[in-house]
Amino acid sequence: MRKEMNEVRSHIEKFFILLKNYPDSVDSTFIYVRFLRSFLRGNTQKDVLPAIEIMTLLKEHKPVVFQTMKKLSEKDNMLAFLTGLSMNIQEAENKLQAIFENKNEK
């Protein structure tokens, strides 16, 4: 269980780094798509991945990337599903930060 949570934390850290280092442009879209595929592929645990939270932050902080993913989702079921996910931005930020800081594992 601890190994899986460390893996989730590692993915969240990578996501925060991507948000900070890659611009909101069409050219950055495939970097985020690659991250999402890796994020979902690495899930071997029983816990729920914070995919809704990640997609909510992506939509808020990188709207051009998100809209490009929306266009790509016409031919990609995974992206179609992910781009349909959304929640309150503040709750999403709080949950990801809590997981990353190891304050709340569920």
C-alpha positions as CSV (number, residue, x, y, z in Angstrom):
1,M,0.0,0.0,0.0
2,R,2.8,2.4,0.9
3,K,4.5,1.7,-2.4
4,E,1.4,2.5,-4.4
5,M,0.9,5.8,-2.5
6,N,4.5,6.7,-3.2
7,E,3.8,6.0,-6.8
8,V,0.7,8.3,-6.8
9,R,2.7,11.0,-5.0
10,S,5.4,10.7,-7.6
11,H,2.9,11.2,-10.5
12,I,1.4,14.2,-8.7
13,E,4.8,15.7,-8.3
14,K,5.5,15.2,-12.0
15,F,2.1,16.8,-12.8
16,F,3.0,19.9,-10.7
17,I,6.3,20.1,-12.5
18,L,4.6,19.9,-15.9
19,L,2.2,22.7,-14.9
20,K,5.1,24.8,-13.9
21,N,7.5,24.1,-16.8
22,Y,5.4,23.7,-19.9
23,P,3.4,26.5,-21.5
24,D,-0.2,26.5,-22.3
25,S,0.2,25.8,-26.0
26,V,-0.8,23.2,-28.6
27,D,2.8,22.1,-28.7
28,S,2.7,21.1,-25.0
29,T,-0.4,18.9,-25.4
30,F,1.4,15.7,-26.2
31,I,3.6,16.1,-23.1
32,Y,0.4,16.1,-21.0
33,V,-1.2,13.2,-22.9
34,R,2.0,11.1,-22.4
35,F,1.9,11.9,-18.7
36,L,-1.8,10.9,-18.5
37,R,-1.2,7.6,-20.2
38,S,1.7,6.9,-17.9
39,F,-0.3,7.9,-14.9
40,L,-3.2,5.6,-15.8
41,R,-0.9,2.7,-16.9
42,G,1.0,2.7,-13.6
43,N,-2.2,2.1,-11.6
44,T,-1.9,-1.4,-10.2
45,Q,-3.3,-0.5,-6.8
46,K,-6.9,-0.7,-5.5
47,D,-7.0,3.0,-4.6
48,V,-8.7,5.4,-6.9
49,L,-6.3,7.7,-8.8
50,P,-7.0,11.4,-8.5
51,A,-7.7,11.7,-12.2
52,I,-10.7,14.1,-11.7
53,E,-8.5,16.4,-9.7
54,I,-5.7,16.3,-12.3
55,M,-8.0,17.0,-15.2
56,T,-9.7,19.9,-13.2
57,L,-6.4,21.5,-12.6
58,L,-5.3,21.0,-16.2
59,K,-8.5,22.6,-17.5
60,E,-8.1,25.5,-15.2
61,H,-4.4,26.2,-15.6
62,K,-3.8,25.0,-19.2
63,P,-7.0,25.8,-21.1
64,V,-5.3,25.6,-24.6
65,V,-3.8,22.2,-23.8
66,F,-7.2,21.0,-22.4
67,Q,-9.1,22.2,-25.5
68,T,-6.6,20.5,-27.8
69,M,-7.1,17.3,-25.8
70,K,-10.8,17.8,-26.3
71,K,-10.3,17.9,-30.1
72,L,-8.1,14.8,-29.9
73,S,-10.7,13.0,-27.8
74,E,-12.9,12.5,-30.9
75,K,-10.5,9.7,-31.9
76,D,-9.3,8.6,-28.4
77,N,-11.7,7.1,-25.9
78,M,-9.4,7.6,-23.0
79,L,-9.1,11.3,-23.7
80,A,-12.8,11.6,-24.2
81,F,-13.4,10.1,-20.8
82,L,-10.7,12.2,-19.1
83,T,-11.7,15.5,-20.6
84,G,-15.3,14.9,-19.4
85,L,-14.1,14.8,-15.7
86,S,-14.4,17.9,-13.6
87,M,-14.9,19.1,-10.0
88,N,-14.5,22.2,-7.9
89,I,-11.0,23.7,-8.5
90,Q,-10.3,24.5,-4.9
91,E,-11.2,21.0,-3.7
92,A,-9.1,19.5,-6.5
93,E,-6.0,21.6,-5.5
94,N,-6.5,20.8,-1.8
95,K,-6.9,17.0,-2.4
96,L,-3.8,16.8,-4.7
97,Q,-1.8,18.9,-2.2
98,A,-2.9,16.7,0.7
99,I,-1.9,13.5,-1.2
100,F,1.4,15.0,-2.2
101,E,2.2,16.1,1.3
102,N,1.1,12.8,2.7
103,K,-1.6,14.3,4.9
104,N,-4.5,12.4,3.6
105,E,-4.0,9.0,1.9
106,K,-7.7,8.3,1.0
